[in-house]
Amino acid sequence: MSDWNIDRAINLYYAMMRNKPVGISKHFQMVAIHMNLENAIGKSVHTRDIWAYLDTLYDLEGLNENEVLPFPVDQDDFELPDDQFKELKEKKYSSVVKSVHVPKSETKTKSRRR
């Protein structure tokens, strides 16, 4: 559904009344929005179309960065202990490493080492 007319947009806003697609639970919120929108319009809609439309209206990345978490989060680097995982850590998984994609927003997150 790439064409968003007024009726579809209004139904999307109604679907978003209780669920905002930002923050730590944005994907769970999108599931609820998606279900509510499909029920309202009686047609199948892909979530990527909803995300794309919302991205034309809002700075979703900026909203995510400004969202306040309802609980404290300390991020620390984690490393498997050598005494138990040395052999696995020394193996090279070049095919896995090449296929890993880190989202742009994840690389901005600062971590602390203990």
C-alpha positions in Angstrom: 0.0 0.0 0.0 2.2 2.8 -1.2 -0.5 5.4 -1.8 -1.7 7.0 1.4 -5.0 8.9 1.0 -6.6 10.9 3.7 -8.8 8.0 4.9 -5.9 5.6 5.3 -3.8 8.3 7.1 -6.6 9.0 9.5 -7.1 5.3 10.2 -3.3 5.1 10.8 -3.6 7.9 13.4 -6.4 6.2 15.1 -4.3 3.0 15.1 -1.5 4.9 16.7 -3.6 6.5 19.5 -2.5 3.9 22.1 0.8 2.8 20.5 3.7 5.0 19.5 6.3 3.3 17.3 9.3 4.7 19.1 11.5 3.6 21.9 12.7 0.2 23.1 9.4 -1.5 22.3 8.8 0.2 18.9 8.5 -3.1 17.0 5.9 -4.5 19.4 4.0 -1.2 19.2 4.1 -1.5 15.4 2.5 -4.9 15.5 -0.4 -3.4 17.4 -0.6 -0.5 15.0 -0.4 -2.8 12.0 -3.2 -5.0 13.3 -5.4 -2.0 14.2 -4.9 -0.4 10.8 -5.6 -3.6 8.8 -8.8 -4.2 10.8 -9.9 -0.6 10.2 -9.3 -0.5 6.4 -10.1 -4.1 5.7 -7.0 -4.5 3.5 -3.5 -6.1 4.0 -0.8 -3.6 4.8 2.9 -4.4 5.1 4.7 -2.9 8.2 7.5 -1.6 5.9 4.9 0.6 4.2 3.7 1.9 7.5 7.3 2.6 8.6 8.1 4.3 5.2 5.0 6.5 5.5 5.7 7.5 9.1 9.3 8.3 8.1 8.0 10.9 5.6 6.0 12.5 8.4 8.4 12.3 11.4 12.0 12.1 12.2 11.8 8.6 13.6 15.5 8.3 14.4 15.3 11.6 16.3 12.2 10.5 18.2 13.9 7.2 19.1 17.0 9.1 20.5 14.8 11.3 22.6 12.6 8.6 24.0 13.1 8.2 27.7 13.4 4.6 29.0 11.1 3.6 31.8 14.0 1.9 33.6 17.8 2.5 34.0 20.0 0.8 31.5 23.8 0.4 31.9 25.6 -1.0 29.0 28.8 -2.8 29.5 31.0 -4.6 27.0 30.7 -8.3 27.4 33.4 -10.9 26.7 33.2 -14.7 27.0 35.7 -16.0 29.6 38.9 -17.5 28.0 39.0 -20.5 30.3 35.8 -21.8 28.9 35.6 -20.4 25.4 39.2 -19.8 24.2 39.0 -22.5 21.5 35.7 -21.0 20.1 37.0 -17.5 20.2 40.1 -18.4 18.2 38.1 -19.9 15.4 37.5 -17.6 12.4 34.0 -17.3 11.1 34.7 -15.1 8.1 31.4 -15.9 6.3 29.4 -14.9 9.4 31.4 -11.7 10.0 30.9 -10.6 6.5 27.1 -11.1 6.6 26.6 -9.3 10.0 25.0 -5.9 9.5 25.1 -3.4 12.4 22.3 -0.7 12.1 23.5 2.9 12.0 21.7 3.7 15.3 23.5 0.8 17.1 27.0 2.1 16.2 26.2 5.5 17.9 25.5 3.8 21.3 28.4 4.4 23.7 29.5 1.6 25.9 31.6 1.6 29.1 34.2 -1.0 30.1 34.6 -2.0 33.7 
